[in-house]
Amino acid sequence: MTELIILYVLLNHDLTMYSVSKRIKENFLAYTNPSFGAIKPALVRLEKQGCITSSRIMSDGGKLSVFYSITKDGEKYLRRLLLAPMTQNPLQFLSDARIKLSCISVLDSDAAEEVYFDIKSNALLHKVNAEKILEDEYTPLTPNQRIVLDNAVCEYNNFISMVEGLEKNNAGNS
């Protein structure tokens, strides 16, 4: 997801690594907070793949700054990342889904519909899995486990409702 959010923040602006990190925090801090140790290697990978370019510019004060720009191939790669199937790992799912939903505006209406469907399907699957554990009389659960699972079911219900609202908005804008 780090590559996806880097490409997204570079869509409209050429940015330094510091500015990329700052823009990510401004837009995505509620779901993710990649460190410079994650951003730098992602920038290197993206540049090697031809998704971004870098240019070195000397400031008036004599400091060298490296600015990154997204390429046409980078824009295509961003769309491919958005359309990639969601993770099956429930621990990562909500964070990744929120990031994709936040960046979905770069897709056309039909492609966005695919992403909404994938996210909603996976959210339903994770919700059903949590409900099955709660309903299984042979699975011993502590009170804390039961509360956490109940909360997960509620969270997935709310998340699914949100995605359905976004889907309706997307359908109305096409």
Salt bridges, closest charged atoms under 4 A:
GLU3 OE2 - ARG45 NE 2.69
GLU26 OE1 - ARG23 NE 3.54
GLU131 OE2 - LYS127 NZ 3.83
GLU155 OE2 - ARG98 NH2 3.53
GLU164 OE2 - LYS120 NZ 3.91
GLU167 OE1 - LYS120 NZ 2.99
